[in-house]
Amino acid sequence: MKGFLYKLIAIFLIIFFSGSAIHAQNELNVDKNLDQYNYDHWTSEQGLPVNSIIHIIQARTGYIWFVSYGGITRFNGIDFYTYSSFNTPAIQNNSYTHIYEDRSGIIWASSSGAGVTAIDGEKIKIYDMEDGLPGNFVQEVVADLEGTLWVATDNGLYYKEGERFLNEDTPGELKDVNLTSIDCSQDGYLWVGTVDKGVYRFKGNDIQRYDMSTGLTSNHINYVKCEMGAVFIGTDGGMSVVEGGGIRRMTTEEGLLNNYVTSSEIDNNDILWVGTYKGFTRVDDDRYSYFSKVHPLFGQDVTSMVMDNEGNLWLGTYRQGLYKLWDGKFTNYSDLRATDQKPYVVHAIVERSTGEYLVVHQEGVSILNAEKNTLQPLNLGYDFSSTNLKSGFLDSRGNLWISTLNFLLKYNGGEPVIYNTGKGLIHDNVRLVFEDSKENIWVGTTDGITVINKNEQISYSVENGLSHEYIMSIDEDSDGNIWIGTRNGLNVFKDGKFTSFYARDGLAGDFVFRTVEDSDGVRWICGNAGLTRYKNGEFKKVLATNGLTSNTIFQLIEDDFGYYWFTTNQKGISVFKVRKSELNDFLEGRIDRVTSVAYSQEDGLKATAATSSAQSLKAKDGTLWFATNRGVEMIDPGNIKLNARKPPVAIEKVLIDNKPVTADSLITIPAGKHRITIKFAALSYIAPHSITYKYKLSGFDDDWQESQDKKEISYTNLPYGNYSFQVLAANRDGIWNDEGAVLSFYIKPAFYETNAFAVMAILIVVSLIWLVYYLRIRSLKNAQQELARIVAVRTSEITHQKEEIEAQKEAIEAQQRQIEDKNKELQKINLRLEDIVEERTDQLKKAYKELLEVNKELDTFIYRSVHDVRGPIARLQGLSHLISLETADQKILELVNLLNVTAEEMNDVFYRLLNIVRLKASELNINEVNVGKLIDRVLDRLLPNARNEVQVSIDIEEGCQLFSDKETVENIFYQLLDNAIKFKKENEVPRIEIRCRKMKGQTVSIQVTDYGLGIPKDITTKIFDMFFVGHDEISGSGLGLYTVKTAVKVLNGKIHLVNDEEGKTTFEIILPANA
C-alpha cells in the first residue's frame, strides 16, 4: 500500500476526532503461514447468542462489541453479555446488521426491522419511524467529523438533528435510494454505498459517483470502509481500493479466494486482511496467502473483522461463530494434517551446517527451512511404517543416526545401514545416540549401552556396573567423563568403570532424564523429582516447592541471556525458564526461593506438553527449538514478544443484596443492606484467563488483595460511611494498569446508629442511673430517719428511767433508815433496770439488721425495676403489632419493625441483668452435677428443634465428679454454648468440644472449645467486661461472658481464655470439686 502521507493524516485524525486507540505494535507476523497463527473460537456453546456474527468493533473502553441475529453483544474476553428482547424490554427485534461507536462513546446498532438502537451506559433508546426514519430497516450508522450522525437506509440517507432524523440537506442523488453502507474519511467526505449505483462521495454540495465505469469491480456495494488514508469498497465482484486519486482492483484474478467481498482490515504493517464469501485472504503487497484446507477457517463465510488494540484479529463468520487470530511468543512448525488422534510428535531437532533443521518425528524425518517457513519430508531410503522413531543424531562425519523401537539406522546420502542385535547391538529398542570427543558412538537402548568405534563394538549392562538397563541420556563433560542417566540412578563412566549415584546420595530423585554441563562447567541433572546441581563433588537440589514450575524436568537448555529453559509436561505447560543466577543463589543459601516463568498455550504454544525423551535444541543463532507433542516450537529468547499495553479495567456490575444498581455515579446504599457485590473485568484479550487483579476497599481493607481467577468481590455487613473501591489489573506479561477502575459508595446509618438515637440512648441511660441513684438515696435517708427515731425513743425512755432512779435515790437518802427494810425491793428494781438495758440493746441490734435488709431491698428494687420495665416493653410490642395490623403504609411498617427489633434487644439486656442479680442473691444448693445430662439440657434449650445443626463432642474423664449448684453450672454452660453457636463461621456447622477432667487439689477443670470466628488478640483483656461486644457484625448484649465470670465467682471458681488462635477459642473453668 502506498500513500504514506495519507496514513499519517489518518492516524492523527483518528486520535483527535474519535479517540480510538491505534493498534498495538503487536500485529500478526506476516512471515508466518496463516496456519501458524493461534486462534480461539466461540460458538453458542461457549456463550454466543447465535452463531452468525454480522459486524464487529472494539469500543474505546476496550470491549469487543458485535451484532448478530441474536441481539447486541458485549465481550470482555471471558464473558458475553447480550442485549436482546429476552432481557431488554425496549428491544423487540433481535436482528441487527451493523454496530458503531460515536465520539461520545454511545453504541449505535442498526437493525433489520427495528430502526436504530442506542446504548449509552445503562440507558437504551430505540429510534424508528416515529423519530423520522423512513422505515425500520437501517443498514449502517456513522458520524462525520463535526459529530453529525448519518444513517444509511433502504430508503435513502438521513441525518440526526436533535432527537429527529431528517433528509432535507441530503443530496438528491441519495434520497429514496437503496443504500448498503456508509463511512467518513479523514478529509471529511462521506462515502455511501448503494445496491446497484456504486458509491457516492460527498461533502456539502460536492458530490461524486464511483461505479464500474470509473474502475469499481461492481456497482453492487457490500461495504465501504475508510481506513489509513484509503477507501476500501467491497462488492459482489471483488474489492476496489480508492487511494491517491486511483482505484486498485482486487479479484480472484489477482488472488482473492472469492469475489464476494464482505469485510477488510489493514494493520500498521500495511498488511491487508480480506474476508469474502467462502474465504479469507492475507495480502502483503502482491503476495496472497490463505489458510490450508485442513484449517477450521478455510472456506468460512467471513462477515466482519476488526483488529483490536493488542494486535488480535477478530473474525465474524456466518453460522460458524466468532474467531480470534493472535500471534504468540512461539512459532510452531508441524504437519498440518496432524490431528488429536494422530498428533505430530517430535523426538529430536538437529541443526545442519546448511542452516536447515532435521525434525525427527514419530513416523519419519523432515527438513525444516525456517527462512522459507517450509517443512518437507526427507527420504532416507527406508520404510518406517512398521516401527516408531525415537531420536536422531548428526555426528561429526555428517552421518545421521536414527533410533527406532526395532533398530538403529545410519544415513549419509546413500543406502542406509541398519544396526540391530544381529550386528552387535545389545538390544534392538534404541533410545538415543551420542558421539564422544574421541568420535566413539554411544548407543543407548532399553537394555544397556553399545559403544561403536572404528575397530569394535563394546556393550555395557547392569552386569558391568550400570545402575539400570533402561538408558535415558548420555553426555560427556569437559574432563572426558561420560554421564549416563537411567530410570534408576545416575552413572559416571571413568577409567573404564561405572560409579552410580541415587537419591540417597543427594539427587532429587532416582529417575534421570538428562544431564547437561553449563557454560561454567557445572553439571545439572534433570529428573522426574526435581533439578539437581553437581558442583565441587556435591549434589544440591531445587524442587517445585522452591519455586520451580514443575518437578518433572526433561531437558535443560542455557540461552545467551542468563536463563535456563526447561521442558516438561505438567499442568498443560511445555516450557518454563528460571534465571541461572537465581538457581545458584538459592543453592548457595543467598535467597529462599526462585522465580519461574512458565509458558503454555496462552503464550502461543500449540503443544500441551514437551516430549519426555526428546532432544530439543539451541541453534547457532541463539534461538531455541523445542520438541513437543504437536510439532516443533521455536522462540527467540532475545526477542520475546510482550504485550506492553496496560489492560483497561471496568466495573461491570454492582449488586446490592443480589439486586443490580446503576454504577454511573456515587452509589447511596440504604441502611440494613447486608451484601455488596462488585463485578469487574480487565479488557485484555491476550491470555484473558491469566490476568492478575489487585483490589482494595478504602475504609475497610488495610492492604491490597490479589486474585487471578476471581473477577468479583462481596462485602457483607459493612458499617455505615463512605467507601471507595479500586481495582487494578496486569496482563499475562505483568504490565499493570495502576489507575484501574474506581467505584465510590455511601452506606447510610441505621436509625440506632444516628446521632439522634445516640443522644436519646444516653438520656435514657442517664435517666435510669439518676432514678436508681435517687431511689437509693431516698431509701438511705428513710433508713437513717427511722434509726434516728428509734434511737430518740430509746434515749427518751432511758432518760426517763434515769430521772426515776434519781428520784428513788433521793427517797432512799431521805429514808435511809428504811433502806434495810426496802433493800429487797431495791434489788428488784436494779434487776428490772438491767432487763431494760438488755432489751434496748437487742432493739439496737435489730435496727442494724434492718439496715442490712435495706441494702438487700436495693438489689430487690433493681430486680423489680427491671422486671417492671419489661412489662411496658411487652405492652409496647403488643401495641406495635396492633399498629402493623391496622395500616398498610410500608414506611410505617418499617418503623414499627425497627421499634420491635429495638424492644427485643432491650428485653434481652434486661433479662440478662435479672440473671446476674439472681446469681448474686440466690443461695447455693449443692448436689452432684451430671455434666453430660446438663449439656444436653442446655442444647435442647438453645436448639429445641435443630440439634443436628451443631456438632458437639463431650469428653468426661473417668472419675471426674462435680458437687456444686446445678442451676449456676447450667447457666455457665448456657452462656458459653450460646456464644459458640452465635459466633460461628458463615455457612459452616458450629463445632464445639467440651472436656471435663479432675485436677489436683480437689478441683475440676472444664474446657469449652469452639471453631468459629475466634477472638482478636487486641480485645482478649476486655472480653469479661460488662456490655463489651467483640464482633460488631453480630448482634449481642455484651453480658454473656460477664455472666459466666459472675457465676464462676459465686461458685468460688476461676475462668480464663486458654488460647485465641484464629478460628479456635477455648475457655477453661476451674471449680471446687465439692463446693
KOLKOL-580871 format. One record per residue (C-alpha): residue in three letters; x, y, z. Coordinates in pm, whole numbers, plus 50000, padded with zeros to 5 digits. Layout:
<recs>
ALAXYZ
...
</recs>
This chain:
<recs>
MET500005000050000
LYS501235034749910
GLY500225068350043
PHE502435073950345
LEU501205109750395
TYR497605098550396
LYS498425073350667
LEU499995099750892
ILE496925121850847
ALA494695092250917
ILE496485083651241
PHE496305119751361
LEU492605123151282
ILE491685090251443
ILE493295101251770
PHE492005136851754
PHE488445131351645
SER487395097251766
GLY489835088952043
SER490145053451906
ALA493295035352011
ILE495915027651749
HIS496534990851700
ALA499314979451927
GLN502604971651760
ASN501814935251815
GLU500154926351486
LEU500214891851332
ASN503664883251198
VAL503414883650819
ASP506354859450791
LYS504264831650940
ASN501894809650748
LEU498264816150840
ASP498044781450994
GLN500864790851234
TYR498714817551398
ASN496954807851715
TYR493194810251716
ASP490344809651965
HIS486834800251864
TRP483464807152027
THR480054793951932
SER476674793352102
GLU478014765152319
GLN480544789852465
GLY478014817952518
LEU477244833752179
PRO473554842452134
VAL473694827451782
ASN476494815351556
SER476014841351280
ILE478134872051364
ILE477334901051130
HIS479554930251237
ILE482314935851498
ILE484004966551652
GLN486214974251951
ALA485005003152164
ARG487375028452315
THR486645013452657
GLY488304981552529
TYR485194959852498
ILE484584939252185
TRP481064946152054
PHE479294927251779
VAL475804923351640
SER474054892451516
TYR470604878751461
GLY470544873151836
GLY470994909051951
ILE473824932452055
THR476684915652241
ARG479504929152457
PHE482524906952525
ASN485314911352783
GLY487414881752671
ILE485694856752902
ASP482044866052945
PHE479434875652686
TYR476564899352768
THR473834902852506
TYR471154929752486
SER468104913452332
SER464374910652365
PHE464934883752628
ASN466454907552884
THR465864942952749
PRO462204953352723
ALA462994982252483
ILE464314957752221
GLN461604939852025
ASN463594927351725
ASN466924908851775
SER468064910751410
TYR470994935351386
THR473374941151094
HIS475844968851190
ILE477384984351503
TYR479145017751551
GLU480575038651838
ASP480385076551819
ARG482875100951971
SER480915102952300
GLY481045065252346
ILE477425057752253
ILE476965024452076
TRP474635025451771
ALA473254992851637
SER471384991351306
SER468634965751276
SER466544948751013
GLY463064959351115
ALA463534978551442
GLY465335010551345
VAL468455020551540
THR469295011451900
ALA471485035052103
ILE473265021652415
ASP474675048752643
GLY476005031852954
GLU472935015653106
LYS470495037252908
ILE468925022252595
LYS466855041352338
ILE465225029552016
TYR464885052951714
ASP462385042751447
MET459835057651207
GLU458265077951486
ASP461595096251516
GLY461775104851144
LEU463345074150989
PRO461765064650654
GLY461495028450763
ASN462705004651028
PHE465294987550806
VAL468595005450873
GLN471874994350715
GLU474625014550886
VAL475325044851106
VAL478345068051105
ALA479265102451242
ASP481025128751031
LEU483945149751157
GLU481535175151306
GLY479745148351507
THR476565146951298
LEU475125111851286
TRP474235098350938
VAL472065067850875
ALA472035046950558
THR468645030450498
ASP466965012150213
ASN465045044850152
GLY467935069150135
LEU470345088250357
TYR469215105850676
TYR470965126050945
LYS470185131751311
GLU469255166451433
GLY468265167851799
GLU466185136951856
ARG464815135951498
PHE466135121351173
LEU465865143450864
ASN466915143250499
GLU466285179550391
ASP470045186050344
THR470705151850191
PRO471845153949825
GLY469075145049585
GLU471115116149445
LEU470975099249788
LYS467265103649857
ASP464955074049805
VAL467935052349715
ASN468545017249848
LEU471775021650046
THR474044994550185
SER476925011350368
ILE478375044750484
ASP481685057150627
CYS483525090050678
SER487075095850555
GLN489685116450736
ASP489225145550493
GLY485575148550596
TYR483895131850298
LEU481045107450343
TRP481275076150128
VAL477915059450067
GLY477445025249908
THR474305015449715
VAL472664983649596
ASP473184990049224
LYS474565025249169
GLY478095021449303
VAL479475045849562
TYR478805082749621
ARG481335105849785
PHE480055139249911
LYS480725168050148
GLY478275197050140
ASN477425203349776
ASP480475184749647
ILE479285150449531
GLN480975124649310
ARG479945090049194
TYR482175059349153
ASP480925029548955
MET482175003348713
SER482755030048452
THR485295047048681
GLY487025014748784
LEU484924997349051
THR484744959649032
SER480924960949063
ASN478084985349125
HIS476634963249399
ILE478354975149716
ASN478624952750023
TYR480504977250243
VAL482585009150239
LYS485455014050484
CYS487725044450516
GLU491005034050673
MET494645045250673
GLY494105071950406
ALA492375048450162
VAL488775037850093
PHE488125000550072
ILE484994990949879
GLY483774955149895
THR481434943949618
ASP479964912149477
GLY482654913849209
GLY485774918849417
MET487384947349610
SER488204982549494
VAL490685004149684
VAL490455041749623
GLU493785057649715
GLY495885086549587
GLY493485095149306
GLY493475059949162
ILE491485027749206
ARG493144994149265
ARG491194962949175
MET491444930449372
THR489564899949245
THR490094862749211
GLU492324870748915
GLU494724889049146
GLY494494862349416
LEU491314865749623
LEU489584833049706
ASN486174847149613
ASN484864879249453
TYR482064884249706
VAL483984906549948
THR482324912750285
SER484974929350502
SER488584940450529
GLU491154953550777
ILE494594969250730
ASP497174968451008
ASN500104991251090
ASN502434969750880
ASP500354976750566
ILE499064940950566
LEU495554938750424
TRP493174912150552
VAL490174904450333
GLY487074884650421
THR484924870150145
TYR482214845150087
LYS483904811250134
GLY487294825750206
PHE489834846650396
THR492914862050239
ARG496024879650368
VAL497514904550119
ASP501124916350154
ASP501794938449850
ASP501124913449571
ARG501554882149781
TYR498234864949866
SER498104839350149
TYR495364815850269
PHE494624790150532
SER495324754150439
LYS492374732050357
VAL492664713950689
HIS492364745950894
PRO488944752851054
LEU488784787550895
PHE489344775450543
GLY486274781650328
GLN484354800150602
ASP481964828550516
VAL483704857950684
THR481184885750756
SER483244911150950
MET486654916751106
VAL488454940951335
MET491984942551473
ASP491964952051841
ASN494464974252017
GLU496584944152119
GLY497024931951762
ASN494454903651772
LEU492334899551459
TRP488664891651528
LEU486614874451258
GLY482864870951248
THR481514842551041
TYR478144832750906
ARG476894802951109
GLN480324793151249
GLY480644817851533
LEU483434841151640
TYR487184836451582
LYS490214854551718
LEU493584851651542
TRP496604860351753
ASP500354857451745
GLY502144843052046
LYS505714842052165
PHE506404809151988
THR506354798151625
ASN505024763451560
TYR506174740351281
SER504174708651228
ASP502394687150976
LEU499084704850904
ARG497414671150863
ALA498084661551225
THR495054656351450
ASP494424649751816
GLN494034613051732
LYS497224612751522
PRO499474640551658
TYR502784652151513
VAL505054640451796
VAL508634652951759
HIS511514633951923
ALA514574653151805
ILE515654685151629
VAL519064685851464
GLU520714716551307
ARG522554711050980
SER525524731250859
THR523314745050579
GLY521134763150836
GLU518284738850790
TYR516934716551063
LEU516184679551065
VAL512994671351253
VAL512744635451372
HIS509134627451443
GLN507334595551526
GLU506864584151165
GLY509844598550980
VAL512264627350924
SER511534661650774
ILE513674691050664
LEU512644724150819
ASN513674755950639
ALA512954784050885
GLU513794811550638
LYS511304798750381
ASN508964785650651
THR508684751350489
LEU508614716150629
GLN509334688850375
PRO509804651150426
LEU513334636650390
ASN513614603150210
LEU516104581150395
GLY515534551750166
TYR513714531650430
ASP510064524550511
PHE509434532750877
SER505764522650875
SER506434491551084
THR508204509851367
ASN508314542851557
LEU511224566851553
LYS512544577551895
SER515544600451836
GLY518044614351586
PHE521694624851596
LEU524084640651342
ASP527704630851411
SER530944649051322
ARG531264629750993
GLY527814640250872
ASN526154606950948
LEU522524608751056
TRP521704582751320
ILE518024574151366
SER516894554851676
THR513774533451647
LEU511914507851852
ASN513374479551642
PHE516804490151514
LEU519364517951465
LEU519714533951118
LYS522724553150987
TYR522274575050679
ASN524704596550480
GLY523064601250142
GLY523404565850014
GLU521984532950122
PRO521034533150489
VAL522924510050727
ILE520874490450981
TYR522214480451325
ASN520474455051548
THR521314426651783
GLY522344406351485
LYS525024432351413
GLY526324436551764
LEU523804459051942
ILE522954449552298
HIS519244454452221
ASP517034463751922
ASN514974490252108
VAL517264520352064
ARG516534552052263
LEU519354575652165
VAL522764580352008
PHE525724601652133
GLU529204608851998
ASP532044614952245
SER535194635752194
LYS537044605252059
GLU534394600351786
ASN533024569251955
ILE529294563951901
TRP527384555352219
VAL524054538052159
GLY521574538252450
THR518904511152449
THR516304497452687
ASP518774470352794
GLY522124487652819
ILE524704505652603
THR526704496252294
VAL529774517352204
ILE530694516851831
ASN534244527151741
LYS536394522651438
ASN537614488151538
GLU534984471951757
GLN531674473351941
ILE531584471152321
SER528414466052524
TYR527684475352888
SER524824463553102
VAL523854460753468
GLU526334432453498
ASN529104457153406
GLY528104482153675
LEU525244502253525
SER522624511553784
HIS519764502953543
GLU519474488453193
TYR517004514753056
ILE519124543452921
MET517594578452918
SER520594600452826
ILE524324600552755
ASP526624631152779
GLU530324639352817
ASP531834665053049
SER534854687252985
ASP537144661553152
GLY536094633852916
ASN533884615353167
ILE530654600253032
TRP527454607853228
ILE524584583353180
GLY521024588753302
THR518784558653359
ARG515414550553504
ASN517104542453834
GLY520204562253905
LEU522924583953753
ASN526144567953626
VAL529594582553559
PHE531914562253334
LYS535544569953415
ASP538684549453360
GLY536604520153237
LYS534424518453550
PHE530864529653638
THR530094549453952
SER526404551954040
PHE524514578954232
TYR520974578454370
ALA518544599754568
ARG520254588454887
ASP523424604954758
GLY521704638554712
LEU519904635554378
ALA516374649754363
GLY515224615254251
ASP516454582354106
PHE514844587253762
VAL517214607853542
PHE516024621353207
ARG519104641053104
THR522344656653232
VAL523784689353099
GLU527044707853159
ASP526534745553151
SER528874772953030
ASP530584773853371
GLY531364736853368
VAL528674728853625
ARG526664696753579
TRP522834697953606
ILE520704666453634
CYS517094666753511
GLY514694641053655
ASN511104634053747
ALA511514646254105
GLY513264679554055
LEU516514695653939
THR519924686854084
ARG523214705854059
TYR526554687754083
LYS529364711254176
ASN532644705554360
GLY531684669554429
GLU528364678654597
PHE524754673354487
LYS522174700354569
LYS518544700954452
VAL515804725554363
LEU512144714854373
ALA508724728354284
THR508304738054649
ASN511294761154599
GLY509734778754301
LEU510174755654001
THR507094752953782
SER507324715053790
ASN509394687153941
THR509224668253611
ILE512104681653400
PHE513034665153071
GLN515824687752945
LEU517734719553027
ILE518904744652763
GLU521014775052852
ASP520324806352645
ASP522604836452584
PHE520724859052828
GLY521264842453163
TYR518284818653167
TYR517904781053182
TRP514954767952977
PHE513324735453090
THR510924712152910
THR508134694753100
ASN504634680553057
GLN502894691253376
LYS499764713053420
GLY499434719953046
ILE502884736253044
SER505524726152791
VAL508354750352872
PHE509454772053163
LYS512564792153240
VAL514484802753551
ARG517294827953578
LYS520624809753615
SER521884833353885
GLU518754827154094
LEU519244789554088
ASN522834792954207
ASP521884819154469
PHE519224795854604
LEU521554765954618
GLU524164787054798
GLY521564798855053
ARG521514835154947
ILE517804835454859
ASP514824815054981
ARG513074808854651
VAL513504810254273
THR511074825854026
SER509904805353728
VAL508334818953412
ALA506004792653266
TYR504854791052905
SER501664774152792
GLN499074776652515
GLU498194811452643
ASP501664822352525
GLY501164808452177
LEU502324772752227
LYS500154748852035
ALA501564720052234
THR500334709352575
ALA503504690152665
ALA507104685252562
THR508184650552455
SER509804633252751
SER512804616452590
ALA513164641752308
GLN516194662152211
SER515434699452195
LEU517974724052060
LYS519684757552098
ALA520564768451744
LYS523714786851639
ASP521764819551614
GLY520604816051977
THR517014805951900
LEU515554777252098
TRP513774747951933
PHE511584725352148
ALA510314690752059
THR506674686852165
ASN503624665152114
ARG502354689751849
GLY505414697051642
VAL508384719951687
GLU508024751851894
MET510594779351831
ILE511274810452039
ASP513914837552016
PRO514864844052383
GLY516384877552287
ASN513244889652114
ILE510264876452309
LYS507044893352207
LEU505494910452508
ASN502104926652546
ALA503154961452662
ARG499614975352669
LYS498094982853006
PRO494754964653027
PRO491734987853070
VAL489724979453380
ALA485944982553402
ILE483414979353683
GLU480814957853508
LYS478084953853766
VAL477204963254122
LEU474704942454319
ILE473104952254650
ASP471674921154815
ASN471814904554469
LYS469874932854302
PRO471714953354034
VAL472144990954079
THR473395017753843
ALA477105024553894
ASP477455056553690
SER477975079153992
LEU478195077954373
ILE476005049654498
THR473965055654812
ILE473045023554991
PRO470175023255242
ALA470765010355592
GLY470054973855653
LYS471574961155325
HIS473934932955408
ARG475804922555089
ILE477534944354831
THR478894925854526
ILE481184942854273
LYS481964925853940
PHE484894938253734
ALA486954928953429
ALA490264937853265
LEU489904940952889
SER492994922852765
TYR492354896452503
ILE495794880452505
ALA495534852952768
PRO492484868052943
HIS492374839253192
SER495844848753318
ILE495024884553414
THR496034893253770
TYR493864916453977
LYS494524937354287
TYR491644953654469
LYS491144973854783
LEU488154988954961
SER489355021255121
GLY487755024755459
PHE487714987055513
ASP490784969255367
ASP494214977855506
ASP496144961155223
TRP495614952354858
GLN494044918554790
GLU495364899154489
SER493464874554271
GLN493824858353930
ASP490714837553870
LYS488264858654068
LYS486514887953897
GLU484124897654170
ILE484204905554540
SER481464907454801
TYR481414926955124
THR478894919355396
ASN477644939255693
LEU479834969555631
PRO479414997455887
TYR477865029655762
GLY480125055555599
ASN481895064855274
TYR483845038455081
SER485985038054767
PHE486645005254583
GLN489615004354344
VAL490684975354125
LEU493934972953928
ALA494944946953670
ALA498024933053497
ASN498164913153176
ARG499934879453148
ASP503254896853087
GLY502994916153414
ILE502124950453272
TRP499974967953536
ASN497274993753491
ASP497995013353810
GLU494935035653772
GLY492395008253722
ALA488745014953795
VAL487225032054098
LEU483755028854249
SER482575051054535
PHE479555043954753
TYR477995055855076
ILE476165033955328
LYS473515052155529
PRO473445046255904
ALA470575027256063
PHE468315046756298
TYR470065032356601
GLU473425043556452
THR472405080156414
ASN473425108356648
ALA469795113756746
PHE469475077856860
ALA472785080157047
VAL471595111657229
MET468295095157313
ALA470035063857439
ILE472385084757655
LEU469445103757800
ILE467635071257881
VAL470715056258045
VAL471405088258241
SER467755089358348
LEU467875053358465
ILE471085059458656
TRP469605090458813
LEU466425071658904
VAL468415043459063
TYR470585068759247
TYR467545088559362
LEU465765057759491
ARG468925045959664
ILE469445079459840
ARG465785081359941
SER465975046460084
LEU469115055060282
LYS467535087060412
ASN464415068460522
ALA466525042360695
GLN468575069560865
GLN465435087760982
GLU463935055661117
LEU467135047561300
ALA467225082761448
ARG463615079261560
ILE464285046061731
VAL467385059561899
ALA465445090662017
VAL462665069162161
ARG465125046562336
THR467115076362466
SER463935092862596
GLU462985061362780
ILE466455058062930
THR466415094463040
HIS463015089763199
GLN464275058963381
LYS467305078063496
GLU465115105263641
GLU463065079163822
ILE466245063463963
GLU467475097464083
ALA464115103864247
GLN464265069864412
LYS467835077164521
GLU466715109164690
ALA463925089864853
ILE466425063864966
GLU468685090465110
ALA465735106665281
GLN464595073865407
GLN467995059565482
ARG466565044065779
GLN464165024765569
ILE466925011665336
GLU467364979865514
ASP463664974265517
LYS463294980365146
ASN466584965065032
LYS464884936164866
GLU462594959764677
LEU465614979964553
GLN467344948864429
LYS464254940464227
ILE464314974964076
ASN468014970563979
LEU467264937663817
ARG464464953763619
LEU466824981163502
GLU469324955363368
ASP466494938563183
ILE465504971463022
VAL469104978662913
GLU469364944062762
GLU466044949162590
ARG467224982262446
THR470474966062323
ASP468504939362143
GLN466434966561981
LEU469654983661851
LYS470884950561704
LYS467524946661537
ALA467874981361382
TYR471294971761243
LYS469804940761081
GLU467064962160932
LEU469784984360780
LEU471364953860615
GLU467964944260477
VAL467714978960324
ASN470744970460110
LYS469104938060007
GLU465954957659929
LEU468074979259695
ASP469054948259494
THR465424937759510
PHE464474972059380
ILE466824968059082
TYR465374933559018
ARG461784946459036
SER462634977958837
VAL463984957058554
HIS461044933558587
ASP458574962958583
VAL460254978458275
ARG459854945858083
GLY456074949058125
PRO455844982357936
ILE458184967857673
ALA455804938657622
ARG452864962757601
LEU454874983557351
GLN455434952557137
GLY451754944157154
LEU450834979657055
SER453244978556759
HIS451684945456650
LEU448234961756655
ILE449574991056450
SER451014966856191
LEU447574950556161
GLU445804983956116
THR447995000055846
ALA449394990855504
ASP451755020655486
GLN455165004755412
LYS457125032755577
ILE455125029655900
LEU455534991755891
GLU459324995855855
LEU459385019456158
VAL457214995156359
ASN459554966656268
LEU462574987256379
LEU460764995056706
ASN460124957856762
VAL463804949256700
THR464924976356949
ALA462394964057209
GLU463614928357170
GLU467214939257223
MET466254959157539
ASN464214929557665
ASP467234906557616
VAL469514930557804
PHE467074933358098
TYR466714895358108
ARG470454891058132
LEU470654917958406
LEU467994898858602
ASN470034867358561
ILE473124884658706
VAL471134897859006
ARG469724863159071
LEU473224848559064
LYS474404872859332
ALA471354868559555
SER470504831759525
GLU471584806059780
LEU473644776759659
ASN472064742359653
ILE474974717859647
ASN474334684459477
GLU476184661459240
VAL476124676058887
ASN475854652458586
VAL477764673258329
GLY476704652958026
LYS472984654958102
LEU473354691558189
ILE474914699057845
ASP472104680057669
ARG469574701057857
VAL471334733257756
LEU471444722757388
ASP467734714357400
ARG467074749557528
LEU469294766057262
LEU468264743956968
PRO464924728057054
ASN464264715256701
ALA467684716856535
ARG470164696056735
ASN471634682656407
GLU472714717856311
VAL475614717356562
GLN478434692456621
VAL479194687456992
SER481764663157132
ILE481854656857511
ASP484864640957684
ILE484324634958060
GLU487304618758230
GLU486534587558430
GLY486204595558799
CYS485554632358735
GLN482784642158981
LEU481454676859050
PHE479364686659354
SER478054721859305
ASP474964742959240
LYS473434727058929
GLU471474758258822
THR474564780358834
VAL476684754858641
GLU473904751958383
ASN473944790058345
ILE477704788858274
PHE477284762358001
TYR474304780757851
GLN476214813357803
LEU479354796457659
LEU477434774057414
ASP475184803057311
ASN478294823357221
ALA479864793857034
ILE476744789556816
LYS476234826856765
PHE479834833956659
LYS480164805156410
LYS481744808956067
GLU479394817455785
ASN477904787455601
GLU479564762655843
VAL478024739656104
PRO479204750356453
ARG481724725956603
ILE482104725156984
GLU484324703857209
ILE483724700357588
ARG486254683457814
CYS485924676958189
ARG488784663258399
LYS489774660458764
MET492754681158881
LYS494984681259185
GLY493804699359494
GLN490164688159483
THR489304709059174
VAL487644701558840
SER488724716358503
ILE486054722358237
GLN487244733157890
VAL484804745657621
THR486304749357270
ASP484614762356952
TYR485894766456595
GLY484104798156500
LEU485224833756431
GLY487754834256714
ILE488714863456941
PRO491144890056814
LYS494224893357034
ASP493724930457091
ILE490444925157282
THR491214894557497
THR491644916257810
LYS488154931057767
ILE486014900857692
PHE484784896458053
ASP483764933058091
MET480094941558121
PHE478474952357793
PHE481634945157585
VAL480904931557233
GLY483844917057038
HIS482264913356691
ASP480294943356567
GLU478854924056274
ILE476994900156509
SER474414914956745
GLY474824908657119
SER474294924457461
GLY477864920857585
LEU476674903257906
GLY477324866857817
LEU480934863057936
TYR480304887858224
THR477514864558340
VAL479864834658314
LYS482524852658519
THR479934862258787
ALA478584826658807
VAL482104812058838
LYS482914836959113
VAL479734827359301
LEU480954791159292
ASN484404802259420
GLY485974792659088
LYS488144808358820
ILE487814812858439
HIS490364822858177
LEU490954822057798
VAL493364793657718
ASN494144803257356
ASP492994827457089
GLU494144810356770
GLU492384821756454
GLY489214801456415
LYS489554784556758
THR488544796757106
THR488974777257434
PHE487744787957780
GLU488874768858093
ILE486824769658414
ILE488334757358745
LEU485684748459008
PRO485924732259352
ALA485124695459317
ASN482924698359626
ALA481584733359682
</recs>
